[in-house]
Amino acid sequence: MIEFVRAKKRLLWAFVLLLAWACGYRYAADKVEAEQTALIAAYRHSSMVAAEQYALQLKKAQDERQRWYDFSQKQSTDLAAALSELDKTRNTLQE
């Protein structure tokens, strides 16, 4: 009978240890999952911020390019007008 009680105690301790291990494992798994979720959220946020910054820089570059294009078009128009005026003046002087 005493052996039976000792076996039950050992079995009970084994069950308690198994339960403690399972609870610890579950706690650690939940903690890691929460950390992974936070890390993924931080990555997504930083990725989104980087994409927005890239889009903003791209927009600025496109605006700058358009500004220089418009400037060059105006310069070309002004140059053509000046050359035309010079041709008129030269023709007038030749007559």
C-alpha positions, 0 to 999 in steps of 0.5 A: 500500500505504501508503494502505491501511495509513493507511486501516486505521489511520484505520478502527481509530482511528474504531472505537476512538473509537466504542467509547470513546464507546459505553462512556462512553454505557453508563456514563452511562446505567447511572449515571443509571438507578441514580440514578433507581432510588435516587430512586424508592426514596427517594420511595416510602419518604418517601411510605410514611412520610407515609402512615403519619404521616397514618394515625397523625394520623387515628387520634389525631383519631378517638380525640380525637373519640370521647373528646369524644363519650363525654364529651358523652354522659356530661354529657348523662346526668348533666344528665338525671339532675340535672334528674330529681332537681330535678323530684323535689325540686320535686314533693316541695316542692310537695306 
